[in-house]
Amino acid sequence: GRTNRPGDGMLGRDRNDMRKMMCNVFLTTTVGIEFWKRMCKEHGIRPDGTLEEDTNIGDVKDVFFYQADDDRYTPRAVLMDLEPKVIGGIKKGDYRGLFNPDNMWSASEERGAGNNWASGHAQGEAKAEEIFDMINREADNSDSLEGFQLCHSIAGGTGSGMGSWLLEALHDRFPKKLIQTYSVFPHSESDVVVQPYNSILSLKRLVLHADSVVVLDNASLHSIASNILHLENPDFPELNKLISTVMAAATAPLRFPGYTHASLSSVMSSLITTPRLHFLMAGYTPLSSLSPNAQIVRKTSLLDVMTKLIQPKNIMAHVPLNRGKYISLLNMIEGEVDMSQIWSCTQKIRDKHLSNAFIPWGPSGVQVMLSNSSPFTKTNQKVSGLMLANHTSMHHLLANCVRRFDTLFKRGAFVENYRNHGTLFAENLEEFTDSREEVNSVVEEYKACEKADYIDYGKVQSLENVIA
């Protein structure tokens, strides 16, 4: 596992990582188009890939874009969907000239995955050659590929089933590359009755094959949209903008390096201390800046931003922070920041709000990473921030997924729908029970992580397995 845990302060600049590139795979293509719209806006790139101004703005475009033969900027992206409608809309929309058309894939039939994990998994496996033609082309086109970013949902059929197959395949084919996901967790009142099955099967793959999972909880996204953005009936476009905002902010230090240039590996190493506990929560402020009815903000200080980032209302995972401990906490700050304030602000935050909030066996440090603002995005705030944190209360969210699975599975409801696709469920239902046990083991490890003797947890588990 990754065990380097620096204390309070800023992550240092690593110039060897400055040109590392990311390949982005979107199985939630509506989020994908919102993300790339924002990326284009921040880098001054028009919808057809040409630059608005031929000037040096101090950004690093080639982390997420490459220049085609005609000098247009093209996203390092693969967009996939089992339903052709969304991909067809992108091909006809304003950004049709931005993407490489060879990197947009949809199933030839319009049946989708029917909200069935097994169907999505089987269809992905059947189209493996076509899909990896795209991914290998993007990987080969990167001079120094650091890893993959995958955006998907764990509740439906495409994001969960096809996403799970893709995680397995990426881990197998690119074992030395990092895999980070932005995973949308379902609302407990989801209309998809089999979402507990889809979620537990997806979570097993996220445990085993992802290096980092940024959890975006639909319940929290709806709460933010309603209570902070004051949207009466938030729909998918508004929620997709929230998700794309988190993704853009998380990559800002890579694209607009300030004093502390970052790479994906440096971010992960500061947040993930043991390989299985890699489910991260995200908080963003000022969220009011995303509202169409936003009021002018007179002053936003670094201390204001860092204080708001740890407030539950700004966090996009529905977990009880007062019933757990921080394993690690990283603030990504964008904008005009006085360097001399960073240490004093982290000390004030820790002493006033986080004095007993960290796990007992590690340093209680608040990390800070800085990035410059894009000159093409004008806001009323001088400072904005994203928090990524590894917190033991994540076990409550995972345990809820396990409980909803148990409720459905003990009745044997809808399991026949899974037997009819692929080979995983053809003979028995062990894949369900194996997945449940894998996720529950992470729940138990997060609980153990809160205790001072966690350092011996792995030894105890190994001994119990030998005895068993």
VEXMAR-689942 format. One record per residue (C-alpha): x, z negated, y; residue in one letter. Coordinates in steps of 0.5 Angstrom, whole numbers, plus 500, padded with zeros to 3 digits. Last residue first. Layout:
// VEXMAR-689942
[[X; Z; Y]; "A"]
...
END
This chain:
// VEXMAR-689942
[[480; 482; 458]; "A"]
[[487; 478; 459]; "I"]
[[490; 484; 461]; "V"]
[[485; 485; 467]; "N"]
[[485; 478; 469]; "E"]
[[492; 478; 470]; "L"]
[[492; 484; 474]; "S"]
[[487; 481; 478]; "Q"]
[[491; 475; 479]; "V"]
[[497; 479; 481]; "K"]
[[493; 483; 486]; "G"]
[[490; 477; 489]; "Y"]
[[496; 473; 490]; "D"]
[[497; 475; 498]; "I"]
[[490; 474; 498]; "Y"]
[[491; 466; 498]; "D"]
[[490; 465; 505]; "A"]
[[483; 467; 505]; "K"]
[[479; 473; 508]; "E"]
[[482; 478; 504]; "C"]
[[478; 475; 498]; "A"]
[[471; 478; 501]; "K"]
[[474; 485; 502]; "Y"]
[[477; 485; 495]; "E"]
[[470; 483; 492]; "E"]
[[467; 488; 496]; "V"]
[[472; 493; 494]; "V"]
[[471; 491; 487]; "S"]
[[463; 493; 488]; "N"]
[[465; 500; 490]; "V"]
[[469; 501; 484]; "E"]
[[463; 498; 479]; "E"]
[[458; 502; 482]; "R"]
[[462; 508; 481]; "S"]
[[463; 506; 474]; "D"]
[[455; 505; 473]; "T"]
[[453; 511; 476]; "F"]
[[458; 515; 472]; "E"]
[[456; 512; 466]; "E"]
[[450; 516; 466]; "L"]
[[450; 519; 459]; "N"]
[[451; 526; 456]; "E"]
[[450; 531; 461]; "A"]
[[451; 526; 467]; "F"]
[[458; 529; 469]; "L"]
[[457; 536; 466]; "T"]
[[454; 540; 472]; "G"]
[[447; 539; 474]; "H"]
[[441; 538; 470]; "N"]
[[442; 530; 469]; "R"]
[[442; 529; 476]; "Y"]
[[435; 530; 477]; "N"]
[[433; 526; 470]; "E"]
[[436; 520; 474]; "V"]
[[430; 520; 479]; "F"]
[[428; 512; 477]; "A"]
[[431; 509; 472]; "G"]
[[428; 502; 474]; "R"]
[[434; 499; 474]; "K"]
[[437; 504; 478]; "F"]
[[433; 504; 484]; "L"]
[[434; 497; 486]; "T"]
[[441; 497; 483]; "D"]
[[443; 502; 488]; "F"]
[[440; 499; 494]; "R"]
[[444; 493; 492]; "R"]
[[450; 497; 492]; "V"]
[[449; 500; 499]; "C"]
[[448; 493; 502]; "N"]
[[454; 491; 499]; "A"]
[[458; 496; 502]; "L"]
[[455; 494; 509]; "L"]
[[456; 487; 508]; "H"]
[[463; 488; 505]; "H"]
[[465; 491; 512]; "M"]
[[465; 484; 514]; "S"]
[[472; 484; 512]; "T"]
[[474; 488; 519]; "H"]
[[479; 494; 520]; "N"]
[[478; 496; 527]; "A"]
[[478; 502; 531]; "L"]
[[477; 501; 538]; "M"]
[[476; 507; 543]; "L"]
[[477; 506; 550]; "G"]
[[475; 509; 557]; "S"]
[[479; 508; 564]; "V"]
[[478; 511; 571]; "K"]
[[470; 512; 570]; "Q"]
[[466; 517; 574]; "N"]
[[468; 523; 569]; "T"]
[[471; 529; 570]; "K"]
[[473; 533; 564]; "T"]
[[478; 539; 565]; "F"]
[[484; 535; 567]; "P"]
[[484; 531; 560]; "S"]
[[485; 524; 561]; "S"]
[[492; 521; 558]; "N"]
[[493; 517; 552]; "S"]
[[495; 510; 550]; "L"]
[[495; 506; 544]; "M"]
[[494; 499; 544]; "V"]
[[495; 494; 538]; "Q"]
[[491; 487; 538]; "V"]
[[495; 482; 534]; "G"]
[[493; 477; 529]; "S"]
[[499; 477; 525]; "P"]
[[497; 476; 517]; "G"]
[[495; 471; 512]; "W"]
[[490; 468; 516]; "P"]
[[485; 474; 517]; "I"]
[[484; 475; 524]; "F"]
[[478; 472; 529]; "A"]
[[480; 465; 530]; "N"]
[[483; 466; 537]; "S"]
[[479; 473; 538]; "L"]
[[475; 472; 544]; "H"]
[[479; 468; 549]; "K"]
[[486; 468; 547]; "D"]
[[486; 475; 544]; "R"]
[[483; 478; 549]; "I"]
[[487; 474; 554]; "K"]
[[493; 476; 551]; "Q"]
[[491; 483; 550]; "T"]
[[490; 484; 557]; "C"]
[[497; 480; 559]; "S"]
[[501; 485; 555]; "W"]
[[497; 491; 557]; "I"]
[[497; 490; 565]; "Q"]
[[504; 492; 566]; "S"]
[[503; 499; 564]; "M"]
[[498; 500; 569]; "D"]
[[492; 504; 566]; "V"]
[[489; 511; 569]; "E"]
[[486; 514; 563]; "G"]
[[485; 513; 556]; "E"]
[[486; 507; 552]; "I"]
[[486; 507; 544]; "M"]
[[485; 500; 542]; "N"]
[[487; 498; 535]; "L"]
[[485; 492; 531]; "L"]
[[487; 489; 524]; "S"]
[[485; 485; 519]; "I"]
[[479; 482; 523]; "Y"]
[[475; 477; 520]; "K"]
[[468; 476; 517]; "G"]
[[461; 473; 518]; "R"]
[[461; 473; 526]; "N"]
[[462; 480; 526]; "L"]
[[456; 481; 522]; "P"]
[[456; 489; 520]; "V"]
[[452; 495; 523]; "H"]
[[457; 500; 524]; "A"]
[[458; 504; 530]; "M"]
[[460; 498; 535]; "I"]
[[458; 498; 542]; "N"]
[[453; 493; 541]; "K"]
[[457; 488; 537]; "P"]
[[462; 487; 543]; "Q"]
[[469; 488; 541]; "I"]
[[470; 494; 545]; "L"]
[[467; 491; 551]; "K"]
[[473; 486; 552]; "T"]
[[478; 492; 552]; "M"]
[[474; 496; 557]; "V"]
[[473; 490; 562]; "D"]
[[481; 488; 561]; "L"]
[[483; 495; 563]; "L"]
[[479; 496; 569]; "S"]
[[472; 500; 570]; "T"]
[[470; 500; 577]; "K"]
[[464; 503; 581]; "R"]
[[460; 506; 575]; "V"]
[[455; 511; 577]; "I"]
[[449; 511; 573]; "Q"]
[[448; 515; 567]; "A"]
[[441; 518; 566]; "N"]
[[444; 524; 562]; "P"]
[[447; 518; 558]; "S"]
[[454; 519; 555]; "L"]
[[458; 515; 561]; "S"]
[[453; 510; 559]; "S"]
[[457; 509; 552]; "L"]
[[463; 506; 557]; "P"]
[[466; 504; 552]; "T"]
[[467; 506; 544]; "Y"]
[[467; 502; 538]; "G"]
[[469; 504; 531]; "A"]
[[469; 501; 524]; "M"]
[[474; 502; 519]; "L"]
[[474; 502; 511]; "F"]
[[481; 502; 509]; "H"]
[[481; 496; 504]; "L"]
[[483; 500; 498]; "R"]
[[490; 502; 500]; "P"]
[[493; 495; 503]; "T"]
[[495; 494; 510]; "T"]
[[491; 499; 513]; "I"]
[[490; 499; 521]; "L"]
[[497; 500; 524]; "S"]
[[500; 504; 518]; "S"]
[[493; 509; 519]; "M"]
[[495; 510; 526]; "V"]
[[502; 511; 525]; "S"]
[[500; 516; 520]; "S"]
[[495; 520; 524]; "L"]
[[501; 521; 529]; "S"]
[[501; 518; 536]; "A"]
[[505; 519; 543]; "H"]
[[505; 512; 546]; "T"]
[[507; 513; 553]; "Y"]
[[502; 518; 554]; "G"]
[[500; 524; 549]; "P"]
[[494; 528; 550]; "F"]
[[493; 531; 544]; "R"]
[[495; 526; 539]; "L"]
[[493; 520; 543]; "P"]
[[486; 524; 544]; "A"]
[[485; 524; 536]; "T"]
[[481; 518; 536]; "A"]
[[477; 519; 542]; "A"]
[[475; 526; 540]; "A"]
[[472; 523; 533]; "M"]
[[469; 518; 537]; "V"]
[[466; 523; 542]; "T"]
[[464; 528; 536]; "S"]
[[460; 522; 533]; "I"]
[[456; 520; 539]; "L"]
[[455; 528; 540]; "K"]
[[452; 528; 533]; "N"]
[[447; 522; 535]; "L"]
[[444; 526; 541]; "E"]
[[444; 533; 537]; "P"]
[[440; 529; 531]; "F"]
[[435; 526; 535]; "D"]
[[434; 520; 539]; "P"]
[[427; 519; 541]; "N"]
[[426; 515; 548]; "E"]
[[433; 515; 550]; "L"]
[[436; 509; 554]; "H"]
[[443; 511; 553]; "L"]
[[445; 503; 551]; "I"]
[[438; 501; 547]; "N"]
[[436; 507; 544]; "S"]
[[442; 512; 543]; "A"]
[[446; 505; 541]; "I"]
[[441; 503; 536]; "S"]
[[440; 510; 533]; "H"]
[[448; 510; 532]; "L"]
[[448; 503; 529]; "S"]
[[442; 505; 524]; "A"]
[[446; 511; 522]; "N"]
[[452; 508; 521]; "D"]
[[459; 511; 522]; "L"]
[[464; 509; 518]; "V"]
[[471; 511; 519]; "V"]
[[474; 512; 512]; "V"]
[[482; 512; 511]; "S"]
[[486; 514; 506]; "D"]
[[481; 518; 502]; "A"]
[[481; 519; 494]; "H"]
[[479; 513; 490]; "L"]
[[475; 509; 495]; "V"]
[[472; 515; 498]; "L"]
[[471; 518; 492]; "R"]
[[467; 511; 489]; "K"]
[[463; 511; 496]; "L"]
[[460; 518; 494]; "S"]
[[457; 516; 488]; "L"]
[[454; 510; 491]; "I"]
[[451; 514; 497]; "S"]
[[448; 519; 493]; "N"]
[[445; 514; 488]; "Y"]
[[442; 510; 494]; "P"]
[[440; 516; 498]; "Q"]
[[435; 518; 492]; "V"]
[[429; 517; 496]; "V"]
[[432; 521; 502]; "V"]
[[427; 519; 508]; "D"]
[[432; 514; 510]; "S"]
[[430; 507; 511]; "E"]
[[436; 503; 510]; "S"]
[[439; 508; 515]; "H"]
[[445; 512; 511]; "P"]
[[452; 512; 512]; "F"]
[[456; 518; 516]; "V"]
[[463; 518; 514]; "S"]
[[469; 521; 518]; "Y"]
[[474; 522; 513]; "T"]
[[482; 521; 513]; "Q"]
[[486; 524; 508]; "I"]
[[493; 524; 509]; "L"]
[[498; 529; 505]; "K"]
[[502; 528; 499]; "K"]
[[497; 529; 494]; "P"]
[[495; 536; 496]; "F"]
[[492; 539; 490]; "R"]
[[489; 533; 487]; "D"]
[[487; 529; 493]; "H"]
[[484; 535; 496]; "L"]
[[480; 537; 490]; "A"]
[[477; 530; 489]; "E"]
[[476; 529; 496]; "L"]
[[472; 536; 496]; "L"]
[[468; 534; 490]; "W"]
[[466; 528; 494]; "S"]
[[464; 532; 500]; "G"]
[[460; 537; 495]; "M"]
[[456; 531; 493]; "G"]
[[455; 527; 499]; "S"]
[[456; 532; 505]; "G"]
[[452; 537; 501]; "T"]
[[447; 533; 497]; "G"]
[[444; 528; 502]; "G"]
[[446; 520; 503]; "A"]
[[454; 520; 504]; "I"]
[[454; 524; 511]; "S"]
[[461; 529; 512]; "H"]
[[467; 530; 517]; "C"]
[[473; 531; 513]; "L"]
[[480; 530; 517]; "Q"]
[[486; 533; 513]; "F"]
[[493; 531; 513]; "G"]
[[500; 532; 516]; "E"]
[[501; 539; 516]; "L"]
[[508; 541; 519]; "S"]
[[508; 549; 521]; "D"]
[[501; 550; 519]; "S"]
[[498; 557; 517]; "N"]
[[499; 555; 510]; "D"]
[[494; 549; 510]; "A"]
[[489; 554; 514]; "E"]
[[490; 559; 508]; "R"]
[[490; 554; 503]; "N"]
[[483; 551; 506]; "I"]
[[480; 558; 506]; "M"]
[[482; 560; 499]; "D"]
[[480; 553; 497]; "F"]
[[473; 554; 498]; "I"]
[[473; 561; 495]; "E"]
[[476; 559; 489]; "E"]
[[472; 552; 488]; "A"]
[[466; 555; 488]; "K"]
[[463; 553; 482]; "A"]
[[466; 546; 483]; "E"]
[[463; 546; 490]; "G"]
[[456; 548; 487]; "Q"]
[[457; 542; 481]; "A"]
[[458; 537; 487]; "H"]
[[452; 539; 491]; "G"]
[[448; 539; 485]; "S"]
[[450; 532; 482]; "A"]
[[449; 529; 489]; "W"]
[[442; 531; 490]; "N"]
[[439; 532; 497]; "N"]
[[436; 539; 495]; "G"]
[[443; 542; 494]; "A"]
[[442; 548; 498]; "G"]
[[437; 553; 496]; "R"]
[[438; 558; 501]; "E"]
[[443; 562; 496]; "E"]
[[449; 566; 498]; "S"]
[[452; 559; 499]; "A"]
[[455; 558; 506]; "S"]
[[462; 559; 508]; "W"]
[[466; 559; 515]; "M"]
[[473; 560; 515]; "N"]
[[473; 568; 514]; "D"]
[[470; 568; 521]; "P"]
[[476; 565; 524]; "N"]
[[472; 560; 530]; "F"]
[[472; 561; 537]; "L"]
[[468; 568; 538]; "G"]
[[461; 565; 535]; "R"]
[[462; 560; 540]; "Y"]
[[455; 562; 544]; "D"]
[[451; 562; 538]; "G"]
[[450; 568; 533]; "K"]
[[455; 566; 528]; "K"]
[[454; 558; 529]; "I"]
[[446; 560; 527]; "G"]
[[448; 563; 521]; "G"]
[[453; 557; 519]; "I"]
[[446; 553; 520]; "V"]
[[442; 557; 516]; "K"]
[[446; 558; 510]; "P"]
[[444; 552; 507]; "E"]
[[450; 550; 502]; "L"]
[[454; 548; 508]; "D"]
[[462; 549; 510]; "M"]
[[466; 550; 516]; "L"]
[[473; 550; 516]; "V"]
[[477; 548; 522]; "A"]
[[484; 549; 525]; "R"]
[[481; 552; 531]; "P"]
[[482; 558; 534]; "T"]
[[486; 559; 541]; "Y"]
[[486; 567; 543]; "R"]
[[493; 569; 544]; "D"]
[[491; 576; 541]; "D"]
[[495; 575; 535]; "D"]
[[491; 568; 534]; "A"]
[[494; 562; 537]; "Q"]
[[493; 556; 533]; "Y"]
[[488; 550; 535]; "F"]
[[488; 542; 532]; "F"]
[[495; 540; 533]; "V"]
[[497; 546; 537]; "D"]
[[493; 544; 543]; "K"]
[[498; 539; 545]; "V"]
[[497; 537; 552]; "D"]
[[501; 536; 559]; "G"]
[[496; 541; 563]; "I"]
[[501; 547; 563]; "N"]
[[497; 552; 567]; "T"]
[[494; 559; 564]; "D"]
[[487; 557; 567]; "E"]
[[480; 557; 563]; "E"]
[[484; 559; 557]; "L"]
[[481; 564; 552]; "T"]
[[478; 562; 545]; "G"]
[[471; 565; 546]; "D"]
[[467; 559; 548]; "P"]
[[473; 558; 553]; "R"]
[[478; 553; 552]; "I"]
[[480; 548; 558]; "G"]
[[483; 543; 553]; "H"]
[[478; 538; 554]; "E"]
[[472; 543; 554]; "K"]
[[475; 546; 548]; "C"]
[[475; 540; 544]; "M"]
[[468; 538; 546]; "R"]
[[465; 544; 544]; "K"]
[[469; 543; 537]; "W"]
[[466; 536; 536]; "F"]
[[459; 539; 537]; "E"]
[[460; 545; 533]; "I"]
[[463; 540; 527]; "G"]
[[457; 535; 528]; "V"]
[[452; 541; 527]; "T"]
[[457; 543; 521]; "T"]
[[456; 536; 517]; "T"]
[[461; 539; 511]; "L"]
[[466; 540; 516]; "F"]
[[473; 540; 514]; "V"]
[[479; 540; 519]; "N"]
[[486; 541; 518]; "C"]
[[491; 537; 522]; "M"]
[[498; 539; 525]; "M"]
[[504; 535; 526]; "K"]
[[508; 537; 533]; "R"]
[[509; 530; 536]; "M"]
[[511; 526; 529]; "D"]
[[519; 527; 530]; "N"]
[[518; 524; 537]; "R"]
[[515; 517; 535]; "D"]
[[513; 514; 541]; "R"]
[[512; 506; 540]; "G"]
[[505; 503; 538]; "L"]
[[503; 498; 544]; "M"]
[[503; 491; 544]; "G"]
[[501; 485; 540]; "D"]
[[504; 485; 533]; "G"]
[[507; 490; 528]; "P"]
[[504; 490; 521]; "R"]
[[508; 495; 516]; "N"]
[[504; 494; 509]; "T"]
[[502; 500; 507]; "R"]
[[500; 500; 500]; "G"]
END
